[in-house]
């Protein structure tokens, strides 16, 4: 099975052209994403044909689960498509079918002049059922933004004020006054993610405002642990910061692996940009792979 390793701000993925391969993909993801016995990565990307878009994408976490969204994975997929010339190099937009519907990638420049890949991540949602959050009896009508902002939970003997946002997948954003490097992410995040009030778990982000156009952040993802960057997480952070009045419509988010750029005007779709590069190609030996 041929594969390509790509990364976007340190968020790394193993990509496979899977149109002619039938496989237990959750099992493959667990094997190839292992950083000691496999290739190593934050997820397995499958590039597939689509009847409604230019291409179709599936993604699996290192634990074999299939998340709803992955912004950096989508940008890495587009990078691969362009590098392999699987689409006309003059196009300005690429449509990709995902679990959440069709996502649009906007290309700034073409060929060797390509300067950025910006992907549409859909509109944020704040309803308790959308995130989802198990609200208490009598709170079933929490469908507006306010109840999901400044949502307080108690973990590790502390009260944390979280902003809950769905980018198709659930996110809990905590704004810290201290540098995010000092935040005990490995202790706090698992407790938040395991709270019964979050039936599908939660991607947890800790962020700090450095200015109206710059934030710093760290992320612990469901099914992957702490990653060097997270595209949907960056979008959730920007949405929460915008609604709190901390930032303007465009912001750079500094993560351990690099900087991601997010645009959101307060309504509508969130746009995500940032680096995406090929790391290396290789071949995964496995006798159980079946071809159609």
C-alpha positions, 0 to 999 in steps of 0.5 A, spaced: 500 500 500 503 506 497 502 512 502 504 519 502 506 523 509 504 530 509 503 535 515 500 542 516 503 546 522 506 539 525 499 536 524 501 530 520 497 525 516 498 518 512 494 519 505 492 513 501 489 513 494 484 508 496 479 508 490 481 500 489 483 498 496 478 495 500 480 494 507 479 495 515 481 502 515 480 503 523 485 497 523 490 500 518 489 507 522 491 504 528 497 500 525 500 506 521 499 512 525 503 508 531 509 512 532 513 507 535 511 501 530 508 504 524 509 510 520 507 515 525 501 520 524 495 524 527 490 521 522 489 516 516 487 520 510 483 516 504 483 520 498 476 517 494 472 518 488 466 522 488 460 523 484 458 530 487 465 533 488 472 533 485 474 528 490 472 525 497 475 524 503 475 520 509 479 520 515 481 516 521 484 517 528 490 514 531 485 510 535 481 508 529 475 512 530 472 516 524 472 524 526 467 528 523 471 534 521 479 535 520 481 542 517 488 540 517 487 534 514 483 537 508 488 542 506 493 536 506 489 532 502 488 538 497 496 539 497 497 532 495 492 533 489 495 539 487 502 536 487 500 529 484 496 534 478 490 530 479 486 536 477 487 542 472 493 546 475 489 552 473 483 551 477 482 556 483 477 552 487 477 544 489 470 541 492 471 535 496 466 531 499 466 530 507 462 526 512 459 533 513 458 535 506 462 538 500 467 543 503 471 548 498 478 549 498 480 556 495 487 556 492 491 563 492 496 562 486 497 557 481 502 552 480 509 554 483 506 560 484 501 557 489 501 561 496 496 559 500 490 553 501 484 556 504 478 551 506 471 553 508 470 549 514 462 550 515 458 555 520 459 554 527 453 551 531 452 552 538 445 548 540 446 543 545 444 538 541 449 540 535 455 540 540 452 535 543 451 537 551 447 533 555 443 539 559 439 538 565 432 537 566 428 544 564 434 546 559 432 542 553 431 549 549 438 551 549 439 552 542 442 559 542 449 562 543 449 564 550 448 558 554 454 555 550 459 561 552 462 561 559 459 554 560 462 552 567 465 545 569 468 543 575 474 538 574 481 537 578 478 541 584 477 547 579 472 551 575 473 552 568 469 557 564 469 554 557 466 556 550 463 550 547 462 550 539 461 545 534 465 545 527 461 539 525 465 536 531 465 538 538 470 543 541 471 546 548 475 552 548 478 555 555 481 562 555 487 562 560 491 569 562 497 565 563 502 562 557 499 556 554 505 552 555 504 552 562 497 550 562 497 542 565 493 540 558 495 533 560 491 533 566 485 537 565 483 536 558 482 528 559 478 530 565 474 535 561 473 530 555 471 525 559 465 528 563 458 525 562 455 532 560 459 531 553 456 524 550 461 524 544 467 527 548 470 533 546 476 536 543 479 541 548 483 547 547 487 552 551 488 559 548 491 566 550 490 572 547 496 576 545 493 581 541 487 583 536 490 579 531 494 574 534 492 568 539 496 562 542 493 555 543 494 548 545 490 542 543 488 535 545 484 532 540 479 526 541 482 519 539 489 523 538 491 526 544 495 532 544 497 535 537 502 540 534 496 543 531 488 542 529 484 546 524 477 545 526 480 547 533 483 553 531 476 555 528 473 554 534 478 558 538 477 564 533 469 563 533 469 563 541 474 569 541 470 573 536 464 572 540 467 574 546 470 581 543 477 579 543 479 579 536 477 582 529 475 578 523 482 575 521 486 572 526 493 568 526 493 562 531 500 560 534 500 553 535 506 548 537 507 546 530 506 553 526 501 558 525 494 557 522 490 563 519 482 564 521 477 568 518 470 569 521 466 575 520 461 573 526 456 569 521 456 564 516 462 560 514 469 560 517 475 560 513 482 556 515 489 557 512 496 555 513 501 551 511 501 544 508 507 540 505 509 533 503 514 530 508 515 523 504 512 517 501 513 510 502 510 503 502 506 499 507 507 492 507 501 488 509 499 481 506 491 482 508 490 488 504 485 486 498 484 490 492 477 490 488 
